[in-house]
Amino acid sequence: MQEVLVIATVVFVGLMVGVELSVAAFVNPIFDRLPNDGGVAARSDGARLLGRVMPLWYIGAVVLGAVWTVQAWGHPQALTVAVAAALLALSVVMSVTLLVPINSQVARWSSQGVPPDWRQQVGRWDRLHFVRVGVLIAAFVLLVAGAA
């Protein structure tokens, strides 16, 4: 059972890291190069879609990390997995307090229009998102190390 939990956690978190990294490194930069306000519409649609999916993914990652930590307690990898779970929890806190408020505004832009400072808002979101991706990568690396 422990092996299944370890594999499920590493795959689950690894896929999440891949999605978030691709958003940061590829998707949003592509959106920003779209002509006219195409990037705004694309970001707004992405904010609505991912805003529904990602909370479940993030919470699932924290739960899996916490369960693995409990099961690993007393074993050499316990501290490594516990730190990874704590980083996953930190990513949730960052998301809720820093990124979700901006994302919620972006999600409404296609129906309410774009505010004059929209570029500053998405720039702030992008910078915060890169930090969150760094936290997620660190958690993923620790999970892989804990699995090894």
C-alpha positions in Angstrom: 0.0 0.0 0.0 2.9 2.4 0.8 4.3 2.0 -2.7 1.0 2.9 -4.3 0.7 6.0 -2.1 4.3 7.0 -3.0 3.8 6.5 -6.7 0.4 8.2 -6.7 1.7 11.2 -4.8 4.8 11.7 -7.1 2.7 11.3 -10.3 -0.1 13.6 -9.0 2.3 16.3 -7.9 4.5 15.9 -10.9 1.6 16.4 -13.3 0.6 19.5 -11.3 4.1 20.9 -11.5 4.2 20.3 -15.2 0.9 22.1 -15.8 1.9 25.1 -13.6 5.3 25.3 -15.2 3.9 25.2 -18.7 1.4 28.0 -17.8 4.3 30.1 -16.5 6.9 29.4 -19.2 4.8 28.9 -22.3 1.0 29.5 -22.1 0.9 33.0 -20.6 3.8 34.3 -22.7 2.0 33.0 -25.8 -1.2 34.7 -24.7 0.7 38.0 -24.1 1.8 38.0 -27.8 -1.7 37.6 -29.2 -2.9 40.6 -31.2 -5.4 43.1 -29.9 -7.0 41.9 -26.7 -6.8 38.2 -27.6 -4.4 37.5 -24.7 -6.8 39.1 -22.3 -9.7 36.9 -23.5 -7.4 33.8 -23.4 -6.2 34.6 -19.8 -9.8 35.2 -18.7 -11.0 31.9 -20.1 -8.0 30.1 -18.6 -8.6 31.7 -15.2 -12.2 30.4 -15.2 -11.3 26.9 -16.3 -8.2 26.4 -14.2 -9.9 28.2 -11.3 -12.3 25.3 -11.1 -9.8 22.5 -11.5 -6.6 23.6 -9.7 -8.1 23.9 -6.1 -8.9 20.2 -6.2 -5.5 19.4 -7.5 -3.7 21.5 -4.9 -5.7 20.2 -2.0 -5.3 16.7 -3.3 -1.5 17.1 -3.4 -1.4 18.4 0.2 -3.6 15.5 1.4 -1.4 12.9 -0.4 1.7 14.6 1.0 0.3 14.6 4.5 -0.8 10.9 4.3 2.6 9.9 3.1 4.2 11.9 5.9 2.2 10.1 8.5 2.9 6.7 6.9 6.6 7.5 6.6 6.9 8.7 10.2 9.8 6.9 11.9 11.5 6.2 8.6 14.5 8.0 7.1 12.5 9.8 4.4 9.9 11.2 6.8 11.5 14.6 7.2 12.0 15.0 3.5 8.4 14.1 2.8 7.2 16.3 5.6 9.0 19.3 4.2 7.6 18.6 0.8 4.1 18.4 2.3 4.7 21.7 4.1 5.8 23.3 0.8 2.7 22.0 -0.9 0.6 23.6 2.0 2.6 26.8 1.5 1.7 26.8 -2.2 -2.0 26.6 -1.2 -1.6 29.5 1.2 0.1 31.5 -1.5 -2.6 30.6 -4.0 -5.5 31.6 -1.8 -3.9 34.8 -0.4 -2.0 36.1 -3.4 -2.9 34.6 -6.7 -6.7 33.7 -6.4 -7.7 37.4 -5.8 -6.0 38.5 -9.0 -7.2 35.4 -10.9 -10.8 36.0 -9.8 -10.6 39.5 -11.3 -9.0 38.2 -14.6 -11.8 35.6 -14.9 -14.4 38.4 -15.0 -12.6 40.5 -17.6 -14.3 39.0 -20.6 -17.8 40.0 -19.3 -16.9 43.2 -17.4 -14.2 44.7 -19.6 -10.6 45.2 -18.9 -9.3 47.6 -16.3 -6.7 50.2 -17.2 -4.1 48.5 -15.1 -4.7 45.0 -16.5 -1.0 44.6 -17.6 0.2 45.4 -14.1 -2.3 42.9 -12.6 -1.3 40.0 -14.9 2.4 41.0 -14.5 2.0 40.7 -10.7 0.2 37.4 -11.1 2.9 36.1 -13.4 5.7 37.0 -10.9 3.8 35.4 -8.0 3.1 32.4 -10.1 6.8 31.9 -10.9 7.5 31.9 -7.1 4.8 29.4 -6.5 6.1 27.2 -9.3 9.5 27.3 -7.6 7.9 26.2 -4.4 6.1 23.4 -6.2 9.3 22.2 -8.0 11.1 22.1 -4.6 8.3 20.1 -3.1 8.3 17.7 -6.1 12.1 17.2 -5.9 11.8 16.4 -2.2 9.0 13.9 -2.9 11.1 12.2 -5.6 14.0 12.1 -3.1 11.7 10.7 -0.5 10.6 8.0 -2.9 14.2 7.0 -3.9 
